[in-house]
Amino acid sequence: MFNLVKKRTYFYIFSSALIVLSILSIFIWKLNFGIDFSGGSIIELSSSGIAGQIEAIKSESAGIGIKIDSASSSGNDKVILRTKNLTTDEHQKLIATITKVNHGTTESSYQTIGPVVSRDISNKAIWAVVVASLAIILFVAYAFRKVPKPASSWRFGLTAVAALIHDLIVTTGFVSVVGHYYSFMQVDALFITALLTVMGFSVHDTIVVFDRLRENMVRHPNSDIETLANDSILQTISRSINTSLTTIMVLLALFLIGGSSISHFVLILIAGITFGTYSSIFIATMLLISWQKTIERRKAGE
């Protein structure tokens, strides 16, 4: 039988490399913040067939000194533009230029997000991740409270969240890399939604492996925990991979035909679910076993 748990050092090295590269990317290339976090203006334009004129609109805007940070279509007759904060004169000049070239274009809505609002969104995003992580630790610790000793339910919860942190860092690094080369990849409210969704998928897969490990510990109380962990991974790995693959297939379809307004959201989900599946199988359980073996060696030494 192939022993994955014995190979955990290689998984630690690979994940450490991913984390280091992700952090370097975030610091060097930074994140491409959308107006939800940096502040700016959102303009919604309507006109027959305007979705096919996005590049022309960007060119016209650049001609008058206004850069369109991002432009996305909603259907064939609606376009949503995101720019820096515009003054009243800049806003009127932009609309006049677009309507002059694209006859029949009307402005459906216009809103500006200031720095105070974007700062508030940033704080709430951080708190959302923190609260979700604490809730996961408490839930897993309670759900596994009857795990046979010397295992601890708190170790189950903490290693599950450690795997989640791994997923969040690597997924954010992925966003940084893609955002460096493609402007459509932005950090906005959908980015936070995607991260929270990834957390849900990742902890779901982790609990599946943990639950099987708990069952095996009850059935075979005298067996080595390393052997039980390896058996648990092998018994659940096909289920975890198949579940993630079917989800990713649906997301790929959405990415290809869902339109530019959600393309970055879907791509983040694809990357996050992939990293989450990997960490659930090869990181969370491995950390749990390493922690348990360290405690056992310490007690043996005493």
Summary of the structure (lengths in Angstrom):
residues: 302
radius of gyration: 24.0
end to end distance: 33.6
largest distance: 83.1
contacts: 978
relative contact order: 0.14
helix: 72%
strand: 10%
